[in-house]
Amino acid sequence: MSGTRGGLGRILAMGIALALAVLLLAAREATAGKYSVAQCGWHLDADASWADSTGGAKFRQDAWCATPAGADPFDGAHMKSFTKGGATISGTRFARWRWVAPPGTGITRVSGTWWHALHDGMEQRIGVGTSSGGFDPFIAAAATDVNLRDFTAGFSTPQPALEDRLLCARAESKWCSIEPDSWSAVRALTITIQDDVGPGAWVWGDLTAGGWRRGSQLVMFSGVDDGSGVRFGETLLDGNRISLFEYPCAKAMISGEWRGTRMQPCGTHGADGAMIDTTRFSDGNHSLRHCTTDFAGNVGCTGDQTVAIDNNPPAHPRNLVLAGGDGWRRIDNFDFSWGNPDQGPASPIGGAYWRITGPAGYDTGVQFAAGRNLAALADRALPRPGVYVFHIWLRDEAGNANSSSAIDMTMRLDDVPPGVAFEPAPSQPGPDLPQTIAAKVSDGHSGPAKGAIEYRRLNAERWLELPTKVETGDEPGTARLIASVPQGIEPGTYVFRAEANDLAGNTASTTRRADGTEMALRKTPPPVGPSRPAAAQGDASRLAPQAKTRLFAKLRWRHHHGSQVTVPFGAAASLSGRLLNADGAGLAGRRLRVVSRPSRGALSRRQFDSVETGAHGGFKLALPPGPSRRVTVSYAGGSGLAAARRPALALRVRGAVTLNAAPRSLLTGQSVLLWGRVRTRGAPLPRRGKLVAIQYYEDEARLWRPVLVTRSDHGGRFRARYRFRYIVGTARIQLRAVALAEERWPYVPGASRPVAVQVRDR
């Protein structure tokens, strides 16, 4: 009976094998992804579960698959099920080894080796576990055969599981003897699994964050696959591979192909990242894609994402222009413009770096002005007169910049009037005046340009210009004004005035010599002789010499005093001094004339005051608040006393400005809003608005450094923003606003109270 069962089993197995071979050929032509799993052999373990339907009472298992490295990969390898204990096993009871396909996949082919020792109704059956939970054997044996036999089967419909059963093949009411023991064994299994579902793919990171990217950029990627698992992640830019990542998988190289060593060789989820060197690619837009490949060879890709790359800095600015030219100027306001180079497919110009360097180590440091396609910088200012250099280079929106592409422009500022003083007049015997007089002009910046000498008779109002020529001086930055003195004028005392201009347009004038004495010359009448009429002799008596007087005056505000005094906006000052005779005694009860001339741009007119000297020749006069002005004091003379005049005194008034800032605490890269107002008293705002500089205090140098320059509106209000870009750590930064000096603004620079902001990098 057992022999008959064995023959029928072998015939049935051959028929099933032929049918499955046809199915297998059809499966090979399919396009679905497939992979193979090697089990129990080749030094590999098995990814299978074992179960006993008797609850462990009648069967036992034994498996030894992973032979030592260097040994025969199949020597002694086996997966066995044994009967154990007792005399019988009820019908339909079994033990089994089971291999389960991953979700969404199915087994389409299996090959391996089997052998067995079977007695009294015991069978070894190898088949597939159906989706309904049943078991469908494709090969079976009912007789002992301890020779190792190979088997192969294919399935047109992928199956969820593979089982090897040791079974009592009788009805449940029957039984099988287990004396002697029966057993079944398999090894060297190759299980082919079909995986029709492709994996999912994702990509993100710095490279996909938008905007223009440069240098090394991080790209992150991930994949998911519930079937064979995620094996490869491949990132492509314009179809070219820029990253290939292989995820950990349980696999072995067998017969020239990679086979899984587990039913699901790779993990269902995988993620990693790579640094991408964007310098390998041209500037412009590129297409990014990431693809995931599972162990079965199925591929899933993301959609294309546009990545903008730019690693090359812009070329130098084209045709840098300084409004008004690069010559000397007396207004501290410089406006630059330029043309931007063609960026082609690269990122547009995103701003410009600039820097101003100058004498005595002056350096603004590198500053940045942001703005897409920025092509102008206005209202640059200098700290003091001199020759400076403006450097500028461009940055694109990707952040590329190269300081070696900077171009330069010279800035020349001279807002200081030249110095001018008369030289001592040459001695001239007799009543006539000298033929010429000269004045020395000095200017340490732009240099003397032109000048003229005028004269008038004492107490006359009108000045008359003399023929004047300009000669280069002996020292750099000096010149001489030489004028011819008219000889046919009437006898009397004549005062001379020299005016000089430098190349920047600053003007200065004086009526004094270098030693401070008035440049006055006296033409005496001819001597009285026998032929001279008596009337002429009477005129000569009226031109008799008068007693010399001396007039001293100074300005005072609090503890400051002198010929030049600077006071705050809205502050009053005072004028004081003494009138003395030639012996130094005070002249009491003398009326002095005080003239206040407001600086250019003030609305007020000249103010005339008079003050009387006290018992010892002293005087004092209060000067009300107002704009900057020049104050002169003069004594007209009389009663045998000569006239006296004090050179103009300079009362300088600082401008007033307020400053507010918000927020007071911010992070690096954020902007602070600055606003305030310029105060005016008796002066209209300039037509273009008032120049206001924002400065910060540099603790190391103990100097206020410029940050930006802006203009107010016609009401004196201004608003500006400043972005802190290069702060590392935490810094407390003091800021102030300064109302700058400019033409037709009758105030000297004045600063607001400082405001402090705190900037930190995190």
KAWO-V884502 format. One line per field, one symbol per residue. ss: DSSP state (~ for helix, > for strand, _ for the rest). phi: phi as a letter, one per 30 degrees, with the letter a starting at -180 (. if undefined). psi: psi as a letter, one per 30 degrees, with the letter a starting at -180 (. if undefined). Layout:
BEGIN
ss: ???
phi: ???
psi: ???
END
This chain:
BEGIN
ss: _~~~~~~~~~~~~~~~~~~~~~~~~~~~~___>>>>>>>_>__>____>>>>______>>>>>>_____________>>>>>>____>>>___>>>>>>>____>>>>>>>>>>>>>____>>>>>>>>_____>>>>>>>___>>>>>>>>>>>>>>>_>>>>>>>>______>>>_____>>>>>>>>>>>>>____>>>>>>~~~___>>__>>>>>>>>>_____>>>>>>>>__>>>>>>>__>_>>>>__>>>>_____>__>>>>>>>>>~~~___>>>>>>>>>>>____>>>___>>>>>________>>>>>______>____>>>>>>_________>>>>>>>>>_~~~_>___>>>>_____>>>>>_____>>>>>>>>>>>____>_~~~_>>>>>>>_____>>>>_____________>>>>>>>_____>>>>>>>>>>______>>>_>>>>>_____>>>>>>>_______>>>>>>>>>>>____>>>>_>>____>_>>>>__________~~~~~~~~~____>_>>>>>>>>>__>>>_>>>>_____>>>>>>>>>____>____>>>>>>>>___>____>>>>>>_____>>>>>>_____>>>>>>>__>__>__>>>>>>>>>>>_>>__>>>__>>>___>>>>>>>>>___>_______>>>>>>>>____>>>>>>>>>_____>>>>>>>______>>>>>>>>>>________>_>>___>>>>>>__
phi: .dddddddddddddddddddddddddddddcddbacbcbhlhicdbcbcbbbdcijdcbbcabbcddddjdedcdidabbbbdahicbbddidabacbccddeibadcabblbbaabbbhidbcbcacddddjdbbdcabbbbdacddcdbbbbbdcecdabbcccbddbeddcabdcbddcabbbahdbccbcbccddcbbbajedcdiidcbidbdccbabbadcdjdcbbbcbbhicdcabbcddbdabdbhibdcdcbdcdcddbbaaaadcddddcddkdbccbbbccdddjdbbbdddcdccbaccddddechdbceiicddbccdabccbaccddchdddddclbcbabbadhidadidcbcdldhebabcidbcdadkcbbccbbcbcddjdabddddccbdcbbbccdddbaddedddbdidddddbbbbccbadbdjdcaaacbbadeidccccdcebbccdddceibabcbbdcdccddelcbccbcbbbcddjdbbbabbdddjdddbbccdddddbeddddddddddddcdecddbbbcaacbbhccakdbbcbdeiccbbcblbcbdddiddcdicdcccbccddejdddceccbbbcdddcidaabdcddlddacccbbcdikhicddbbceecccccddbacbbbaddbacejcccccbabccbbiaddeedjddbccbbccdddhbdcdcabbbdddcidbbabbcdcbdcibbcccbbcbdddadibdbdebcdddccbcbbda
psi: eeeeeeeeeeeeeeeeeeeeeeeeeeefflflkllkkkkilggkakillkljfgggeflllkkjeilkkflkfgjgkljlkklklaflkllfklkkkkkkklkgllkfkklakllljkkifklkkkakklfggakjkfklkglkjgkjkklkklkekkkflkkjkjkjhllffalkkgjlklllkllhkjkkkkjfklllklkaaefgflakklakkkkklllkkfcflkekkkkkjhfkkfkkkklkljlkjkhglkklflejellfkkkalkkkjfffllkaklkkkkkkklffgkkklllkkkkkkjgkllllkkhkkjkflgaklfkijkkkllkklkfbflklkfakklkklalhgkkflklkjlkkhkgkklhkllfllaklkkkkllklffgkljffgkllkkkjkjgkllkkkklkkkkjkaflllelllkkkkjgcflkelllklllkkglekkkklkklkkklflkgllkkkkkkkfgllkakkkkkkkkklffgkklllgllfgflkikkkjlllkklefkleeeeeeeefgkklkklkkklllkjbgklafkkkllkgklalklalklafggkkjlgkkkkkkjjllkfkfllkkklkkklaeggllkkkjllalllkkkklkfalhgkllkkklkkjjkkklkklklkklfkllkflkkkklakkkkjgklkleglkkkkkllkjeefhlkkkelklklafgfklklkkkjfgkkbkkjkkklkkjlklkhjhklkkllkkkkkkklf.
END
